[in-house]
């Protein structure tokens, strides 16, 4: 192996200052930069290539948009991919970016990697897990973490070494963008009580500036995967791009949360994810129509664990493969159409339809006698049997001095333990 390092390169501040560091402070003869296009703006991809060239690296741009949507975003829909209230976007892109860096390292004969992740964030885990899992003997260098650098110190280093950057000390927004979502943090956005300025948003209109007329959408799914919008069958990337535009125009997809990072730090995060919010909402509505109550209950637990693994970047974990097997089996029946209304930041399910629906209008209707209501009497009689027995026992304990209390408050105590209907 030659003395070269593959730098996972976004073109932003963190990764740009890594380029001179790799040569001057870590002693590499050649820096190979790899930018993976997962849907960030085309101008950002080109700017990264231009910066890398200006700083003398061997640069590669990898177009991975289709792979990202098909193999990471769509599986995330099947799993209702969510972490603490927002759709997973940045997290699910990192394993693919790391995979492409590994492919380039093997192609150019490098056995070392560099990245710009900080020691406070999640991406160091996500990226290094894949790098070390696929190339266990490779050296991994994380200058921001190793040097404990602040954002202001990075800017000073960049200015001192002629690194072209776009940030300033007065206005520091750290933005990560892919087809599935856009995250904005840094600067005053780190203050939990600071109102995000409208200037940070690019994909979504504010509800006040959204159209006065609502928009109805019809999304079709096949085996848990979206395939068409308003009857037009679209390829995966086009479908996501179109929904980002439509939903964003109507103010759908803004998320402002306090997020618990893997290290236990609480951070304030702002996200824009119009297509993801729209598709996940539609997908859940369709699942509720076609899956059984027991499947939905258990799948909620599976989805939560899937979301945790995806958030932590453990895409190659065998448990995730196990969860995927269950999820994919349930999705064999998640086919149908969902109608939604978008209006000034709100997203409402108007209806859903599927040939595999576990719904029978004749049985459910209050105007039908097909379901014999008298058959419910036995079920009602035994409902909560052990709880009824407990209340009788609790009443006895109270009379014996146990001081039992109930969820209905002290006023109910006088009735506890009185003779009631036999169970």
C-alpha positions, 0 to 999 in steps of 0.5 A: 500500500502506498502512503495515501489516505482516502478522505471522506469529503463533503466540501464543508468546513470540517472536511476541507481543513482536513486536507492540509492536515493530512499532508502537513500533520499526518505525513501522507504523500497523497490525499484522495478525496471522495464526495458521494452524491446522495442528493445534495445540491449539484452546486455543492457537489461541484464546489467540493470537486473544485475545492479538492482540485484547488488543494491538490487532491486526487478527487472522485465524485460518486453518484449514489442517488439511486442506490440511496433511495432504493436501498436506504430510503425505501427500506426506511419507509418500510420500517417507518424509520424515525428517531425521536420524532423525525425521519432518519435522513442524515443517519441512513446516508452515512453507511452508503458514503462510507461504503463508497469510500471503501470501494475507492480505497480498494481501487486506489490502493489506500489503507487509511481513511480520514473524515471530518466528524467531531467527537461530539456527534453521531457520524463518527460512529456511523462512518467508522463502523462501516470503514472498520467492518469492511477494512478492519486493518485500515487506519482511521484518522479524525482530526477534529476529534483528535485535536478537540477543535471548535468550529471557530478554531477550524475557521482560523486554521482554514484562513491561515492555510488558505483553505476556501470556506463559506462560513464566518464567525458571525454566521455559522450554520452547519448544513447536511443535505441529501434526498431524504432530508436536510439538517441545519444546526450550529450558531444560535440554533444551538440555543433551545429557546432561539426561534429559527430564522426563516433564512435557514430553510430552503425546502419548505415554505413557512405555513404563513407563506404557503398557498391558500389552496390545499393540495390533494395527493394520491400515493400508490404503494407496492409491497411497502414501496411508493411507486406513483404520485397522482397516478404517474409512475415515477422512478425512485429518485424522481418520486422523492424529488417531486414530493420534496417540492410539492410537500415543501411548497405547502409547508410540510416537513419542518421538524424542530426537536431536542435530540438525544445523541449517541453520546448522551448529549442533548442537542437542538436540531432543525430538519426539513424532510417534506417527502419523508414526512409525506411518505411515512404518513401515507405508509403508516395509514396503509399499514393500519388498513392491511396489517393485523392488530397483533402485527401492528403492535409487534411491528411498532416495537420492531420499527423502534429498534430498527430506527435505533440501529439505523440512527447508530449506523449499524446497518451491517448488524445481524440484528438489523438483518433479522428485523429486516426479514420480519419487516419485509415479510409484513410489507408483502401485503402493504399495497394500495393507495393513500390520499392526503391533503397538504395545507399550510404545514399540515398533512391529513390522511383523507382516505386509503384503499387496498385489495388486501384490506382487513376491513369489512364494511358490512361487519363494521357498520352500525346499520348492519346485523351481519355481526351478531352483537349478542355474541359480544356479551361473553367477551364483555363479561370476562373482560378485565377478569383479573383486574376485577379480582384485584379490586376485590382483594385490594378492598379486603386489604384496605379493610385490614389496614393496608390503605390501598389506593386506586387509579380513580382516586380516594372517592372510589375506596368506599366501594372497593370490596363490596359485593359485586357481580360474580366473575 
